[in-house]
């Protein structure tokens, strides 16, 4: 390769690098313009700046600092209801997730690609619809109360629990499965003695995590009439009782901290 060819090759590489930099910087500039335009259209143009800059903002914030302590005796029952809703919803979600995980695990699905597609569709549908929407659906179906919240969280939990179980089943060590199969074990025996023992740690950890999440969900589902602290929060908002709103929010925070502590020690004890 002579000097002229080498110089030509070097020039081509340098030109390619310049084009790559130009494309990259143009992309950065385009993204920056889109972000600035979004801020201007969504935040700057659509915000009541006179209210934020004026004294009304601090007046409103000050109302939240005046806690309504008279609500404290009324918090215990909704808080207990919230915990019970989360627990029942997690257990119901587990029961409903088992057949979905069975269908959605590629290595044990009973009818090949057809049942696998059905299982994955059910997982996706459960996760795609927000718990508030599920709550509205079940409130319309069974009426106001904790049952609607439990059903909404149970259906919402199917997507997470079944997906993690199915993926854990797909990632199991195949050697125990082959050993049980070689010994003449049935599909049920393979599931019981070769697969389930391997997925128990993942299964238990995800169940505890989902229970922790359902505590948060149950505090919000009350806004659609599904019981718990969320329903009490909605009532305080309807009455414009700012101190009551702050008091219920603090109770929700305490409940979430309680769930964090319980889930932490439960994971340490089980996993």
N, C-alpha and C positions, 0 to 999 in steps of 0.2 A: 504494500500500500504506500503510494508516494505522498509527498507533502501536500500536494494540492487536494488529494482525496481526503486526507486527514483534516485539513482546514475546512473543507466543505462539510464534513461530518460534524465538526465542532460547531460550525455556524448553524447547522440544522438543529442540533441539540439546544443551543442557546436560544434560537427562535422558538422552539417548542416550549422551553421554560418560560419565555416571555409571554407566550400565548396562555399558558397555564396560569401564570400570575395575573394576567389581565382578566381571565375568566373568573378567577377566585375573588379578586378585588371587586369586580363588577357584581358578583353575587352578594358579597358583603354589603356593598352600597345599596343594592336593591332590597335586601332584607332590612337594612337600617331605615330606608325610605318607607317601607311597608309598616314597620313598627311605629315610626313617628306618625304616619298617617292614621294608624289604628288608635294611638293615644289621643290624637287631636279629635278624631271622629267619635270615639267612645267615651273618653274621659273629659277632655277639655270642653268640647261643645255640648256635652250632655249632662254637665254637672252644674248645680246651683251654687256657684262660688260665693255669691253674696251671703248665703246662709252659713257657709263654712267659715268665711272670713269674719263674719259678724259675731256678736256676742251670743247669738242663739245656740251656736254649737256648744259653747262651754256651759250654757244654762242647761241644755239637754243632758250633757254628760254629767253635770252635777246632780241631776235627778236620779241617775242610776246609782250614785254613791249613797243615797239615802235608803238603806236597806229596810224592807218591810219585815221586821222581826215577828210580826204577828202571824206570818205564814209558816213559821218553823213547825208548829204542831201539826200542820196539814201536809208536811213533806214526807213523813215517815211512810204512810201507806202508799203513795205514788212511787216512792223510791223502791220499796219492797216489790211493788207490782212490776216496776221496770226490770229488776233483777230476775224475777220469776218469768217474765216475758222472754228475756234473753235466754234463760236456761231452757225453757220449753221449746223455743224456736230452734235453738242449736240441736237439741235432741231430735226434734221432728225433721230438721234439715238433714241430719245424719241418716235417719231411716229412709228418707226419700232419695238421698244421694247414693246409697249402696247399689240399687239397680242401675242408676245412671252411670256410675263408675264402671260397673260390670259391662255395660254396653260400650262405653267409651274407651276402654283399655284395649289397645290393638292386639295384644298377645292372648287375651282370654275372651274377647267378644264372641258371642255364640254364633252369629250369622254373617261373619266376615265384614266386608265393607259396608253393607247395608245397615247392620246394627251399630257399627262404629260411627257411621254418619249420623244416625239418630241420636246416639249418646252425646256426640259432640255438639249437635244442634241444641239439645236440651241444656247443656252446660252454657253455651253461648247465649241462649235466650234468657236464662236466669240471670246472668251477669249483665246483660245489656240493658235490662229494664231496672231503673232505679227503685230503691225500696219505697220511696214516697209514692211512686206510681203503683207499685204492688199494693201499698197501703190503701190508696184510693179505690183500687179494684176490689179489694176484700171488704173495705168499709161499705161499698155499694152492695156487695154480695151478702154479708152477714150482719151488717149494721155497725154502729159505733161500739167501741169497747176494746178490751185487751185481745180478744180472739182474733180480730182483724189484724192487729199488730203482730201477733205470733205467727199467723199464716203468712203474712207479708215477709217477715224476716226468714221464715223457714224456706219459702220458695227462693228468696234471694240468696240464701246460704247454699243452695244446691250447687250453683255454679262453681263456687270456690272449693267446697268440700269434695265434690265428685271429681273435679279436675285434678286436684292435688292427689287424691287417692288413685285415680287412673294413671297419672304420670308416675307415681311411686310403683304401681304394679308393672308398668312397662319397663321400669329401670331395675327390676329385681334381678338377682344373680340367677342365671338359668340352670346352674348345676344342681341345686336342690330340686328344681322342677323336673329335670331329666332323671334324677335318682328315684323320685316317687313314681314317675311314669314308667321307668324301667322295672320297678318292683310290681307293676300291674295296678297302680293306683288309678282311681277314677278322676274325672275332672274336678269333682267336689273335694276329693282327698288332696289333689294337687293344690287346690285353692286353700284348704284348711291347714295343711302341714308344710307347704313349700313357699307359698306366697304371703299369706297373712302374717306369719312370724317376722318376715322381713320388712313389712310396711307398718308394723305397730308403732314404732317411734315417730315416724312421719305423721301417721294417722292421729295419734294422741296430741302431738304438738299443734297440728292444724286445727283440731277440735277446740283446744284451749284458746287458740288465737281467734277462731271464729266466734267463740263465746264472748271474748273481750270486745270484738267488733260489734256484736249484737247488742251489747250494753249501750254503745254509742248510738246505734240505729234506733233502739227502743226509746231513747230520749228525744229523738226527732220525730218518730212516727206519731207521737201524740199530737203533733200539729195538724194531722188529718183526722183526729178523733179516735186514734188507736190506743188510748190509755197511757198510763205511766206519767212520768214527770213532764213529758212533752205536752200532754193535754193541759196540765196545770200551767205550763209556760204559755200556751196559746190563750188560755183564759186571762192571764195577766196582761198579755199583749192586747187583747180585745178591750180590756178596761183601761188601757194606757197607764197601768200602774208600774211606773219605771222602777221603783224600789222593789216591787214584787218580782219583776222580770229579773233584776240583778240577784235577788235571793234565790230564785229557782235556778238560775245559771250557776251560782255557786254550789248549789246542791247537786246539779248535774256534774260539775267538775269534781266534787268529792266522790261521787259514784264512779266516775271514770278512773280516778286515782285508786279507789278500792278494787276495781276490776284489774287494773295494772298490777297491783300488789298480789292479788289472788292468782292471776295467770302466771306471774313470775315464779312464785313458790310452787305452783302446780307443775310447771315445766321442770323445775329442778327436782321435784319429787318423782316424776314419772319418767322423764326422758334421761 
